[in-house]
Each structure stands twice: as structure tokens, then as C-alpha cells.
Amino acid sequence: MRTLILALAFVATGCCNPSKASDASPATTATGGQESKTPSSTAAAGDLVDVDLKPIPLTIRVPKGGMGAMDMSIGDKKSMTVDIGDGASLNVQEMAEKDFAQLKAGFKGDKILFPFKKFAKEEASSFVVEFEGEGKKVGYIGVTMKEIAGKKYVCKTTGLDGVKTAELAEKELKVCDTLKAK
């Protein structure tokens, strides 16, 4: 759990801080220098590119012109954060928990980084957590589990403040459907 909290803190403070974007070195050449105004889930097929999530053996389709992906791995826990356009990003990592129920329990038990309030949405392999941050500010984190080539991966929205609505978290998670094995 501490590794998850540390990884989320790195993701939220390093990759998702627009003022730090110039410090990030993309892990892919699938960048075009222009900022995308269209989230990947609604972009035309010709406006999308495959981004390599190395060291994770996956690719993901995102809008052209983003910042690519950043390796957020800690030790042997592989983790990548990828720009999905419109100021949003997703974190993809190998699933460390033994099953989906344990993954959910980890979020439900969080009292420090993202103090759990409730599950805003729940499905068989995804959920949106509503949490209460500092100053009673509410945020949301979308989480989905994907099984690809026999391995389980967790794909989730990023940011210390989460996203503003449960619907936005769900919309951003749709990009996780484009994950595929290399």
C-alpha cells in the first residue's frame, strides 16, 4: 500500500503538474509539440497515435501532440503515466494485488492520500472513488483493471486533486480500452 501511495504521489506531483511539463522527458517519440484539445475517447482515428509504455509491454492510443509517457517505476514495480490530452493523464501499472476485490479494498481503506468517502460508480472491473481532500474539497479517481496477454494491469486517472466529477473520471478511463500488448 505504501508503494501505491508513493507512486500516486509521484504521478500527481511530477507528471500532472503543467509547470513541470518541461522537466519531463517523454518515453516515446509519439509527441508532436502541440497541445491536444480533444480527449482521446472522442478524437478521430487519424488524430490518435500509439504510445509505447516501455518497460510495460503495452501500447495505448492517445491524441497526437501530447507529452507522451513517463516512466514512474519504483524498484521492480513497473508504472507508466501517459498524457491523454486535454490536460489529463492516466497511470498504467502491473496489478500488485491478488485480485480486484483487494484493489478496491486498498482504495476504500485509504485515510491519508485520498481519504475514501464512497464509491461513486462500480462495475465488474472498474470503479470511481469519491474522496475528500483538504478543505473538504471533493475529488474523484477512476480505476479499471485490464487483463492483457494473460497479465493484469491497473489503469487509473491521476492527480493529487483527482478529477472534478465521476463522469469525467469514467470518460478518461475509456482511453484504457485502447491498451494492447506489443
Residue pairs with C-beta under 8 A, 6 or more apart in sequence:
1 106
1 109
3 74
3 75
3 77
3 96
4 96
4 106
5 110
5 112
5 113
6 74
7 72
7 74
7 77
7 79
7 91
7 93
8 91
8 113
8 114
8 158
9 113
9 160
10 72
10 74
11 72
11 79
11 81
11 89
11 91
11 158
11 159
12 158
12 159
12 160
12 161
13 20
13 160
14 20
14 23
14 24
14 70
14 72
15 24
15 70
15 72
15 81
15 89
15 158
16 81
16 89
16 158
16 159
16 160
18 87
21 67
24 67
24 70
25 70
26 67
26 68
26 69
26 70
27 52
27 53
27 54
27 68
27 69
27 70
27 71
27 80
28 51
28 52
28 68
28 69
29 68
30 49
30 50
30 51
30 52
30 62
30 64
30 66
30 68
31 65
31 66
31 67
31 68
32 64
32 65
32 66
33 65
34 64
34 65
35 65
35 66
35 85
36 43
36 47
36 62
36 63
36 64
36 65
36 66
36 85
36 86
37 85
37 86
38 47
38 63
38 85
38 86
39 63
39 84
39 85
39 86
39 88
39 171
39 172
39 175
40 48
40 61
40 62
40 63
40 84
40 85
40 174
40 175
40 178
41 171
41 172
41 174
41 175
43 63
43 85
47 63
47 64
48 61
48 62
48 63
48 64
48 178
49 61
49 62
49 63
49 64
50 59
50 60
50 61
51 59
51 60
51 61
51 62
51 66
51 68
51 69
51 82
52 59
52 69
52 182
53 59
53 60
53 69
53 80
53 82
53 92
54 71
54 80
55 71
55 73
55 78
55 80
56 78
56 79
56 80
56 92
56 93
56 94
56 153
57 149
57 181
57 182
58 92
58 148
58 153
58 179
58 180
58 181
58 182
59 179
59 180
59 182
60 69
60 82
60 90
60 92
60 175
60 176
60 178
60 179
60 180
61 175
61 178
62 82
62 83
62 84
62 85
62 175
62 178
63 84
63 85
65 85
66 82
66 83
66 84
66 85
67 83
68 82
68 83
69 80
69 81
69 82
69 83
70 80
70 81
70 82
71 79
71 80
72 79
72 80
72 81
72 91
72 93
73 79
73 80
77 93
77 94
77 96
78 93
78 94
79 91
79 92
79 93
79 94
80 91
80 92
80 93
81 89
81 90
81 91
81 92
81 158
82 89
82 90
82 92
83 89
84 90
84 172
84 175
88 157
88 158
88 163
88 172
89 157
89 158
89 159
90 155
90 156
90 157
90 158
90 172
90 173
90 175
90 176
91 154
91 155
91 156
91 157
91 158
92 153
92 154
92 155
92 176
92 179
93 153
93 154
94 151
94 152
94 153
94 154
95 103
95 145
95 151
95 152
95 153
95 154
97 103
97 106
100 125
100 145
103 143
103 145
103 154
104 119
104 127
107 114
107 116
107 127
107 129
107 141
107 143
108 116
108 119
108 129
109 116
110 116
110 131
114 129
114 131
114 133
114 139
114 141
114 162
115 131
115 132
115 133
116 129
116 131
117 129
117 130
117 131
117 132
117 138
118 129
118 130
119 127
119 128
119 129
119 130
120 128
120 129
120 130
120 140
120 166
120 169
121 127
121 128
121 166
121 169
121 170
122 128
125 144
125 145
125 146
126 142
126 143
126 144
126 145
126 173
127 142
127 143
127 144
128 140
128 141
128 142
128 143
128 166
128 169
128 170
128 173
129 140
129 141
129 143
130 138
130 139
130 140
130 166
131 138
131 139
131 140
131 141
131 162
132 138
132 139
133 139
133 160
133 161
133 162
137 161
139 159
139 161
139 162
139 163
139 164
140 157
140 162
140 163
140 164
140 165
140 166
140 168
140 169
141 156
141 157
141 162
141 163
141 169
142 156
142 157
142 163
142 166
142 169
142 170
142 172
142 173
143 154
143 155
143 156
143 157
143 173
144 154
144 155
144 156
144 173
144 176
145 152
145 153
145 154
145 155
146 152
146 153
146 154
146 155
146 176
146 179
147 153
148 179
148 180
148 181
149 181
153 179
155 173
155 176
155 179
156 173
157 163
157 169
157 172
157 173
162 169
163 169
163 172
